[in-house]
Amino acid sequence: VPPNAMVNNIVIGRTWVDVSGTLYLHCATTGCTCTLEFTPCGWFSYGRYEYAGFICDKDGNKKIKISGKWNEYCDMVKCEADGTPVPDVEPTRLWTCTEKPAGDYYSFTHYAHKLNSSKGIRTPLP
């Protein structure tokens, strides 16, 4: 079940996306669940792009805490059953967003530029 997404400033200003609500994932094979809470953007961009949640085993015991910013990075750390991180365990970076091309008007990624490129096409498409 995905969280709500809202696009802001469609008519005037710099367009940006805000995601808020709960993302719920369930593995039918193992019974594990993941619940992530996406923070809505507050005044002066407080909490913008942030999320946090837990991966639980089939009995509902919290095993891993996941947190980050959905447009920058994702970290995980093993935790106790009550959700507190295990002492002296460093968070592990699971994913980091690649840098976007500088000065791009539409804020496209390198992948989006490749999709929009006609480089390598030798003949017109039918």
C-alpha positions, 0 to 999 in steps of 0.5 A: 500500500503506497503513501500519498504523493502530492505535487506542489507549485504546478502553476507558479514556482518551483515544482516539488513532490511531497510524500506523506503517510504510511507505506506497508509491505508484506512478504507472503513467503516469510511473513515479514513486514515493513512499515515506513512512515513518510513525514509530510513537509512542514513549515520552512521545509521541516521533515521534507523527504524524511521517512523512518520505519521498521522491518519486523519478523513474522511474529511482529518483533522489530528487527531492523530500523530503516530511515533516511530521505527518499531523494538522497539515501537509505540507512538501516541498523539492527534494533532491539524488539522495542525498536531501539538500535543495538548499542555500538552498531553503526548504521549501514548505508543501503542506497545513495542517490547519484548526483544530478547533472549540474544546471539542468533546468528540469532536474533530470537524472543521468538516466533520464537524459539517456532515455531522452537521447537519440544518440545511437539511433542510426535510422528513423524509427518506423 
